[in-house]
Amino acid sequence: MALPRLHEHVVADVVDGVRAGTSTVVTGLPGAGRTAVLRRVGDLLGDDGYRLLTVRGARALQDRPLEALAVSTLGVERPARGPSLLATYVTALERQAEGGRLVLLVDDVDDLDADSVGALVAAWGRVPFPVVATSRPALPASDGRGLVASVTPVDLVELPPLSYEDSARLAESVVGGPLAAETAGRIHAKSGGMPGFVAGIARTARRGGRLVRVDGVWRAHGELWAPALAATVDRLTAGLDTETLHAAQVLALAGPVTTTVARRLVPWPVLEQLDGHGLLRTLRQADRDHVALYPPLVAEQLQHAGRSTLRLRVTQEISRALSGDVPEGLSGPVEARQVRAGLEVSTAEGRETSTLRNRLIAEHVLRQRAVRGAEWEHDRTAATAVPYLETLLVQGGKGSAEVVAGTREVGDPTAVALLRAMEAVRLAVEVGDVDAAHRALSAPLPAAIAREPGLDRLLAALDRRLSLVVEGVGTGAAEPDAPVVRPADDEPSSVGALGTEVGGVVQAERLVAEGHAADALALLDTVPRTGAWERPRQAAVGLAKVLAGRPAEALAEADRRLDESLDDLDLDGIWVHGYTRALALAALGRFTELRDHVGAVMSVGIIPLRQFHHAVGNLALGAYAALQQGAVDSALLLARQALDVTTVPGPWPMMSVTWIEPVVAARVAGDPQAEADAYWAEADMLAGRGFAAAAGVAGILALGTASDGGRAARVARCLPAGQGDGIDDMIALARVGTADAPGPALDLYRDALARGAVLVAGRALAHAVRIGRATGDGAVDRWVTDAGRVLPPELLATLTPAVDLEALTARELDVTRLVEAGLSNQQAARRLGISVSTVENHLNRVYRKLGADGRHELVVLLRDRRGG
């Protein structure tokens, strides 16, 4: 499996800069992909006819003047001897530059010796030429800076961490097959999204047997760290003096600590040295600023590499630093309205912070597992088993069945009910035996607690929830339709009160699944609160608000809840509120932000079994967003990971992905009817389970691809009117998509836009455009142009675009036509008598010019241009 190309947007920007005469410095830590970017830039420029001079800095050659030039292509050509060796190289450079179209590529410019820098600067001063250089994040105040400071104009580009999608693709290419979602998340988090580390972790884990292929999918088996990774990590710590390296070891063993503790552990100037070396990051956690090593694998390597005596000494240092009161971090407490969930995942800094926080979460889970396990071993009751099982019941986790079998059902009746619920989840999700799961909840209770008031009510409610999630609406025991009211004799903290609350929330969840969003919100306002079932209640409120047409409100609440979960290291909360946030972002048409958000959630790398449907929902929404943006490979990757989590569709919108592959195949084939059929198959399956809201969404997607009056009427009938703008909008979309004229769709577009229903507005406009083009309405282009002023770019990309083939060169047009005809790159290269790499280079320029995100989207654009 070939390695995927990464940082292509950075490459395109650098190449465009060179063509405009601008030099560029690409910065990043070793392993960030600097050299790969430089090589790719060189390939593209060489294909365009530029002459390339490549020079590589080497720390080992810094004390050997001009040696870097001597071993470059300039030295190989044996330049004519001048008055001095330095003058010889200056003259040789001038001669190469005089003909124009010379580009100097310098890898590791910060490691160049002073004389080589002087020669390059002198030559550039006489005959300027573009320079593309790579360096560490903070360019040392020595050799390399002299070159960078002397050429103008110059741009500074910092390589961002890979997205979760790119990281997973790279790891899969290294191991030669698909990765489980949790495994991909763990690799991404450990690597910090740095390509060199992603590849190193995947490669060593496979060689060491810590990645095991099960049913065609690679899964982590135990720890992913290996001693063989030491060489990769040493590239980052090379050059640190003894004091700074010791400081890194201290911070590695301490883990992320507040800035105040960090200053107690390490002198401030040394912290600045680590920061300047690019190895330190800060993150906001629980209202305090924390300091941590980056990428996380550096800390893990230093933890393993330290000798026992060193660890003992550092542990004592940490203990002394932590004694006494620890004041707030440098930035003070978080302001009440400040949220991070929507701010941190769409930037390079946010991706780095996300991987550090996920390290905190993983370490917290491991610590809790050890502590809760010891408590359970001491007292094997339901009260100790439940918190222990919370740490064990994760995808691929082991030991939970033994804990259940070894636990006595005595003591707190609520704990007994929750113990049975956890066993039911294990049986239904991990074992796949739903009948056994129901039996676990309905088995006779021990005599000591069998008569506990309200316990049967609680168990029945938990059983109904299991039925809803894994089987569908209408299965399990009947639910009351009357308002949920706690019996007067129930204490607020009693088992009965909890049973009433759970029953009410489950009833609301069922209403949401059926599309009764407004009814669900009204019911939740009446359900009594105990405080023990708050997270599912909050999630139900958020989902109901999205479907009721209040996605912005749901997003704000999900942001706040997700922040609280991150601060509390609450794994379940991250998945639950992460799904609500993803659904709200989809409704608002913010696809780029949605993909970044899903990547941040997935990189947690731990999926609780009880949240399997929320995990699938996150992945499915990410796949949907990727597909809307033409990133077909990413959509397929996320869909494959979702199917590996479970093939059981969840009860709420976009909690299944079986439609992705047939939709992609239909798009590539240019067959809109086949694409619509794939969506309809999904809608029929979901409707059969009683998930009307999810079925309605799938039906709307089908109608957006191919009009079908009969099926459109069926969608409108299956959704309950008057349940909020969101549900009513789906009914309206089903109707306007089959109209004979674009007027009704345009009216819905304007109305939805005025209400802030961005996704509905975009889909209504797409219907209007399709109908307008079919009827020959000359105003279509004006509608699209006007929409460009009010709709976000992500959503505009889903409209039928105008493809300007006149922007292509003759050879680019040749390649484009062959791709449209279905030829592979190899076939196109043979047909045109050029190399495969040249075809790829032409295609990359075509993608940029036409705004296509890959081969599949290019084919769709060309198909739409033909009107077919």
N, C-alpha and C positions, 0 to 999 in steps of 0.2 A: 504494500500500500504506500503510495507516494506521499511525502510530507506536504501538507497544505501550505500555500503561500499566506504569509501573515503580514500585518501592517501594510496592506496594499494601498490604503489611503495616504499613509505617510510617504510611501514610495512615489505615488502619483504627484503629491505636492512637491517633493524634492525634484523630481524630473521636470515638472512644469517650471519650477524656480530656475533650474539650470537653463532651460530654453529661453527664459527671460533675462539671463545673465546674472542671476542671484546665487550666491554661495549659501551653503547650509551646514550647520553643525548638528548632528544627530546625537543626543545624549541618552545615556541609560547605563544601568549597572551591567557588569559582565553577565551574560545570560539573558539579557533583555531582548536580544535579537538585532543588535547594532550591525554586526558583520553581515548577517543575512540581508538586511535592508540595503547596505552598501553594495553588495554583490548584485542584488536585484536592480538597483538603480543603474549600475554599470551595464547590466545586460540590456536594459531598455535603451539607454543612451547609445550603446554600441550598435544596437539594431537601427538607431536613427542616424547613424553615420558619424557620430562623435568619436574622436580619438581619445583614448583613455590612458592616463598615467596613474598607476596604482602604487602607493607607498604605504608601508605598514610600520607603525611604531612598535618598538619592543623594549621593555624595561631592561632586559639584559644587554641591550646595545646602546643604552643612553650614555655610557662613558666611552663610546667609540665614535668619534666625530664622522658624520657623513655616511656611516655604515648603512643606515636605513635607505639612503639613496643608492648606495653601491649595490645593494641586493635587490633593488626594484627593477622594473623594466627599463628605467632610464640607464641604470648601470650596466645592464645586460647588453645594451646597444653600443657600448664602448664609445662614449662621446670623445670628440677631439680634445686633446690636452690643451688647457689654458694656462695662464700665469700661475694659478694655484689650483688645487683640487676643488676648492669651493667654487672658484670662477669657472672651472670646467663644467660643473653641474649647472651653474646659472646660465651659461651660454647654451648648453644643451636644451634646457627648459625653454629658453627664449626662442630657439629655432623651432621647437615643436609648437609653441604657442603662436608664432607668427602666421602660420597658415590658417589660424582660426579653428573653432570647434574643438579645442582641447579642453578636457575636464580632468582635474586632479582629484583622485579619490585617495583619502588618507584614513586608514583604519587605526584606531587608538592614537589619535593625534597627541594626547597628553603624554604619551611615552616616546615621542620623538626627541632626538638629541638636539641641542641648541644649534649646532652648525647646519644640520639638515633644515631646520626651521629657517635659519638665516638665508640659505640658498633659495628656498621656496619663496620667501618674502621678497628677496631681491629680484628674482625673475618675475614675480607677479607685478612688482612695482614698475617694470619696464613694459611688459606685455600682459595686461590683466587677462585672467581666465577664471572660469567658475571653479570653486573648490567645494567638494563634499567631504566632510570629515566626521568621524565618530569619536566620542570621548565619554568618560565617566560623567555623572551628573554635575559635579562641581569641578570645573576645569582648574587644575593646579596653577598657582601663580608662578609658572616657570615656562618650560619649553613650548608646550602646545598652545598656550594662550597667545604667544607672540604671533603665530600664524593666523589664528582666528581673529585677533584684534586688527590685523593689517589688511585683510581683504574686505572690500565693500562692494555692494551691499551684502549683508549676511543675515540669515535667519537662524534662530535657535529652535530646534524641535526636540522635545523630550518624548521618548518612546513611552506610550502608555502601557499598562498591563493588558494582557489579552482579555477579551471578554470570556465569560464562561463557555460560550459556544465554541469559540476558536480554540480555547484551551482543551476542551473535550475532543475536538476534531484532531488536534495535534497528538494528544495522548493515544487516541485510537489508531492513528496512522503509525505510531511507534510500536504498539503491541500487535497491530495487524488484525483488529476486529473491534466490535462494539464494546463499550464499557457500561457497567451498571451505573445508574444515576448517582448513587451514593459514592461510588468509587471515583467517578469523574469529579464530583464535588470535592472530595478529599484531596485529590491531586491538585486541583485548581487552588484550593485554599493553602496548601503547603507551599506551593510554588510561588504564590503571590501573583500568579498570572504571567510569570516570566518564562518565555519559551524554552530557554536552556534548561531551566529547572523542571518544567513540565515533562520534557523529553527524558531528562535524567531520572526522575522519579519513576516514570512509566517503564523505562528500559531496565533499571536495576531491580524494580519490583517483579517484573516478569522473569528476569534471569534468576532471581533469588527465590522464586516460588511463592512470592507474597501476592501475586496476581494469579488467580486460578480461573481457567475457562470452564464455565458451567452452562450447558445448553447453548453454547455458542456465544456467551456473554462473559467478558472478563470481570471478575469480582475480586475486591481486596480480601485477602485472607490474613488477618492480623495486621501488624504495623507495616507501614509503607516505607519507613526509614531504613536505610542500609548503610553499612560502613563504606560501601563503594561510592556513596554520594559525597564523601569527604573532599575528593578532588574538585568536584563542582563547587562546593561551598568555599573551599580555600581560595578560589579565584576572587571571591568577594572580600575576604579578610586579608588578602595579600597586601603588604604595605603598611599594615597597622603596627604601631610601635607596641612595646610590651605593656605599657599602662593602658592603652586603648583596647588592646586585645583582651586584657584581664577585665576591663569594664564590660566588654561585650559578653564575656562568660558570666559575669555577675548578673547582667540583665537577662541573659538566657535562662539562668536558673531561677531568677525571681519571677519571670513571666512579665506580662504587661503590668506596670505599676504606675501609681499616680506620679505626676511630675515632682511632687514634694518628696516622695520616697526615693525617686530616681536621683534627686540631688543629694539625698543622704547617702545613697549607695555609691554614687560616682561623682567626682568633682565636675562642676559645670563646664570648665574648658574641655574636659574629656568627652562629655556629652556632645559638645559642639564638634569635636573631632569626628565622632561617630556619625553625626548628622551630616557633616561635610563630606564624609566618605559615602553617603547615600544609604547607610544601614539603619537609620533611625526613623521612626514614624510616630506621630501622636494620634490618638483617637479619643473621642468623647465617650465615656462610659459611666452610667449612673451619676450624672451631674458632675463628673470630675474629668480632668484631662489626664490621660495615661500615656506612657512612653513604652514602646516595644521595638524589638529588632525586626527588620524587614529584609528579605521575605521571611515568613515564619520558619522555613526549613533551616535558615541560619541558626536560629535559636535552638531548634531541635538537634542540629549537628553539634553545637557547642555543649548542649546538655549531655549528649552521649560521649563526647570526646574528653570531657574533664576527668582528671584522675580523682580517686575517692578522697584523697586528702584535700585536693583543691575544692571539691564539692562541699566537704565538711567546713572548710574555712569560709567559703562564700555563703553557705547556709547560715553560719554564725553572723556574718556581716549583715545579711538580710534580716535576721532575727533582731539584731540590735537596731537596725534602721526602722523596723516596724513597731518597735516598742514605743509606747506613749501615744498621744493623740496625733493623728495625721490630718493636717489642715486641708482645705479644698485645693483643687488644682489651680493652675495659673490663671485660667480664664474665668474663675468664679462659677457660681451655679448657673444651670441652664435657665434661660428665660422661659416663662410659662408657655409662650406661644411658639417657641422654637421647636421644630421637628427636624429629624435627620433622615427619616425613611425615604423621603422623596428627593433628597439633596445629594446623597452620598454615592449613589450607584451609577450615575451617568458621567462621571469624570474619572480621570486617572487617579486622582487622590482618593476619590470615593471607593474605587475598586481595591486600592491598597488597604484602606481602612476596613473594608468589608472582610478581606482575608484575615486581617489581624483579629477582628472581633469573632470571626468563626473559629479561630484558634482558642479564644477564651471559652466559647461555647463547648467545643470538643473536650477541653481540659476539665470544664465544670462537670460534664456528663461522666467522665471517667472517675473524677473524685467522688461524685455522688454515688456512682455504682459501687465503689469500694466501701464508702461509709454505710450506705443502706444495706449492702450485703452483710456487713459485720453486724448491724443491728438485727437483721433477720436471723442470722445464725444464732444470735443470743436468745431471741424470743420469736419463734416461728408462728406468729399469728397474722391475721389479715391486716392488722394495723401497721405491721412492719413490712409485710409482703407487698402491699400496694405501692408504696414509694420505691421499693426495690425493683418491682416489675416495670415501673415507669422508665427506669434506666435500661432495662433489659429488652423491652418490647420495641426494638427497632428492626428495620429491614436487615435480615441476615443475622440478627442477634440469636444467641444461644442461651439455654439454661432456664428459660421462663417456665417451660413445662415442668421441670423438676421443682421449681419453687412452688408452683401451684399444688403439685402433688404432695409436697412436704409441709404445707401450711395447714394449721388447724383453724377451722371456721368457728372461732370463739371470739368473745369480746364485742367490739363495736359493730353493730349490725350494718351501718353504712359502709364500713370497710369491707365487710363480707360481700355486700352487693357489688362494690367496685372491683373486688377481687374476681368475682364471677364474670363481671363485664370484661375485664382484661383477658381472662381465659377465653371468653367468647370471641374477642377480637383475634386472638392468636389462632383459634380454630378456624375462623371464617376466612382470614386474610392469608395467614402463613400456610396452614394445612389445606385450606380450601374445602372444609367440611362445614357447610352452613347449618345442617341439621344438628350436628354435634354442638355447634355454638348455641343454638336455641336450647338444647338440652342442658347445657351448662348453666343457663340462666333460670331454667324452670325446674331444676332438680329439687327434691325435697330438702328443706332447711333443717339444720340441727334443732333439736327440741328446745334448746336454751334460748334461741332467738326466733323461732318459727312464729311466735305470737306477737312479735314486735309490731306495734301499730304502724301501718304505712309501709312496711318493708315489702310486702307483695306489690304494692302500688309502684314502688321504686323499681323493682325488678321487671315489672311489666312494661314500664316506660323505657327502660334500657333495652328490653327485647324489641320494642317497637322501633327504636332508633336503629338497632342492628338490621332489622328488616328493611327499613327505608334506605339505608346506605348500601347494602349489598344485594338487595333483591328488588326493591321498587315500591311504589305507592300501591296500597291495597293489599299488601301481604301482612301477616302477623295479626295480632289481636286488634279488634276494632278500637278506635280512639273516640273519646267523647267529642261531640260537636259543640256542646255548651261551653260558655266561658269557664276558664280554669280558675277555681277559687279554692284556697286552702281551707280545709275543714276547721271550724272554730276551735276544736280541741287540740289542734296541732300547734306545738311550740315552733317559733321561727327556725330554730336550729335542729328540729327533730327529723327523724328518718322520713316521717310522713310529709313534712314540709318540703324536703328535698325531692321526694317522689312526685309531689304536685308540680314543683318547678320543672323538673326534668320532663314530665309529661306535657306540660304547657309548651316548653321550648321545642320538643319533638313535634308537637302538633303544628307549631308555627313553621318548623322546617319543612314539614310535609306541604303546608300551604304554599311556601316559597317554591318548592319543586313543581307544584301544580300551576304556578303562575299567579296565585292569589296574593300578590305582594302587599297590597293595602290591607287586606284582611290579616295577614301575618303581623304587620306592624301594630294594628289595633289590638290583636291578641297579646302580643308581647308586652304591651303597656299594662295589661291586667295580670300577667303572670307574677305570682309572689316571688320575692327574692330571698335566697338563703345565703348567697355569697359563694356557694360551693359549685355552682354551675354557670358562672359568669361568662367564661370564655365562649362556650357554645351559644349563649344568649346574644353576646355582642356580635358574633359572626352572623347569626340569623338576622339581626337588625341590619347589618351592613349589606348582606345579600338582598334583603327585601328592599332596601333603599335604592340599590342599583337598578333592580327590576322595576321599581316604582318611578324611575326616571329622575332619581336624585343622586347621580354618580359622584358629583363634586363633593357633596356632603358626606357620602360614604367614604370617599377617598381621604378626606380630612380626618375622619374618625379612624380609619384604618392606619393612616400615618401615625397618629398618636398612639394607638394600641400597639403597633409594630415597634415603635420606639420604646414603649414600656417593656415589651417582651425582650427586646435586645438588651436593655439595661438589666433586666432580671435574669438574663440568660435562659429564658423560657422557650424551650424548643417547640413545644406544642403551639404556643402563641405565635411564634414566627411563621409556622406553616399555615395556621388558620387565618391570621390577619394578612399574611402574604398573599393568599388566594383572593381575599376580598379586595385588597389593593390592586392586584393584577386585573380582576374583573372590572373594577372601576376605571382603570387606565384604558382598558380595551373599549369600554363604553364611551370614553372621551376621545378615542382615536389617537392616543399618544403611544404609538407602537414602538418607537425607539426607546422611550423611557420604560415601557413594559418589558422589552427584551433585557435591558440592563437590570431591571428589578428581579426578573426571574433568575437571571444568572447569579445575582447576589444571594437569593434565597437558596438556590440549588447548591451553592458552594459551601453551605453549612455542612453538607456531607453526611448528615444523619437524618433518616426519615423514620419517625415513630410509626409503628404499624397502625395505630389508631388514627393516624392522619394520612393514610395512603391515598384517600380520595382528594385531599387538599394538595398533596404532592402532584398527583396526576393533573389536577386543575391548573396548578402553576405551570407545569410543563406544557400542557395543551394550549394554554393561552399564549405562552411564549412561542410555540410552534405556529399558532395562528398569526401572531404579529410578524414573525419571520416570513411566513408565506405571503402576507400582504405586501411586504417590502421586497419580494422577489428573492429572498435568501432561502432558496429551496433546500440546500444542503443542511442549513441550520434547522429548518423546519423538520426535515426527516430525522436528524439526530435527536432532537428533543422528543419527537413522537416515538422513536424507538426506545428512548429511555423511559418514557411514560408507560409504554406497553410492558416494559420489563418490571416496573413497579407492580402493575396489576392490569388485567384486561377487563376487570369489572367496571362498568361505567358508573360514575358518581351521580348523585341526584340533582346537581345544580349545573348551570350552563358551562359548557366547554370542559367537562370532566371526563372526556373520552377522546381518543385520537385515531380510531380505526379508519377514519375518513381521509387522513392525511395522504397516505401513499397512493390510493386511487385518484385523489384529486390532483396530485402532482403528476402522475402518469397521464391523466387527461389533459392537463395544461401543456405538457411537453408535446403531446400529440396534436394539440390545437383542436381539441374536441370538447366544446363547452357543454354539450348534452351529456357526455360521459361524466364530466365534472359535476354537473347538477345531479346526475343519478347517484353519485357517491355520497353527496350531501343528503339526498332523499333517503338512501339506505340507512344513514345514521339517524335521521329524523324518525323514521319508522321504528327503528330499534328502541330509541329513547321513549317514543310515545307508547310503545308496548309495555314499558316499565312504569308508565304513569308520570314520567318527567316531562310535563307539558312545556314548561319554560325552556328547558334545554332542547326539546324537540322543535319548538318554535324558532329558536336561534338557528338551528341547523337548516330548517326550512327556508328562513330568510336568506341564508348563504346560498342555498340552491337557487332560489328565485333571482338572486343577484347575478347568477351565471347564465341561466336560461329560463325564459318565461314559461309558465305552465298554469293556465287559468284554473283547472280543476284542483290541482294540488295547492295553489295559492288560497283557494276558498277553504280547503281543509285546514290549512295553517290558521286562517282567521277564525275558524270555528273552534279549534282546539284550545285557543287562548281565551281566558275570561276577560271581557271588556270591563272597563271601569276600575281596574286594579292599579291605576297609576299611569303616568305618561309613558314609562318604559314599555309596559305590556301593550298599551294602546298604540304606541309607535310601531311595534312589531305587526300588529293587526293592520295598521295603515300601510306599512311597507308591502305587506302581502297583497293588498288591494291595488295600490298605485302601480306596482310592477307589471300588472297585466292590463293596464289601461291602453286605450288606442291612441291617446295623445299625451304629450309630456306635461300638460297643465297640472293635473293632480299631484304628480311627483314634485314639480317645482313648488307648489303650495306647501307640501309637507317639508321640503327642504328649507324654505324660508321660515316656517313656523318652528321647526326643530332647532334651527340656528338661533333664533331669537330666544329659545328656552335654554340654550347651552347644550342641547343634545347633539354633540358634534358628530358622533359616529352615525347616528340616524340621518343627520343632514347629509353627510357624505354619501350614504347608500341611496338616499332619495334622489340626490343629484345624479348619481351614476345611472339610476333608472331613467331619469329625464334625458340624460345624454344619449343613452342607448335608444330610447324611443324616438328622440328627436332626430338622430342620425338615420334611423330606419324610415322615418317619414319625410326626410329631406328638409327638416327645419334649419334655416340658415343661421339661427341664433345660437346654435350649440357652442361654437367656439367662444362666443361672448360669455356664455354661462360659465364655462370652464375658467376663462380669464378672470372674471369677477370673483369666482370662488377662490382663486389664488390669493385674494386679499383678506379672506376671512377664515379659510380652513387651514389647519396646520399642514406643513409639508408632508408629514407621514400619511395623512389621509388623502391629500391630493394625488399621491402616488398610486392610489387605488382607482382613480378615474382613468378613462381611456386616454392615454397620452398621445400627443402629436410627436411623431418620429421624424426628425429632420435628417434625412439621409444625405442631404446636400452638404452637411458638415463633415462628411467622411471623405477621406482620400480615395483615389481609384482602387488602390490595393486593399484598403479597409473595406470598401464596398464589395470587392470580390470575396473577401473572407466572410463578410456578413451574409451574402447571398448563399454561400455554400453551407454555412451553419443553419440558415433558415431552411435549406433543403434537407437537413438532417445529417450532413456529413460530420464525422468526427474530426478532431484537430489533425490526426494522422492522415486521414483521407484528404482533407483540405490541403495539407502540405504537399502531398503527392500530386494532387490535381494542379496546384499552382507552381510546383517545382521549387518550393522554399522549405526551410526547416520547420519542425514542429514548434520550436521556441519562437520563431518569427511569427507564426500564426497566433500563438498565445499573446505575444506582444501587441500585434494588431488588434486582437480581440479586447485586450485590456483598455486600449485607447478608445475602441468603439463603445465599451461599457461606460466609460467616463463621458464621452460626448453625448450619448443617448440617454444617460441617466439610468442605465440598467444595472442591476446588482447580480450579474452573472449570466450564464448561457441560457438558463431556463427563462428568465425574465425577458431577455432579448428576443427569444422566439415568440413570447406572448405579445410583446410590443409590436413586432412585425406582423403578427397575425391580426392584431387589432387595427393596425394601419390599413390592412387590406379590407377591413370590415368583416372579417370572418373569424 
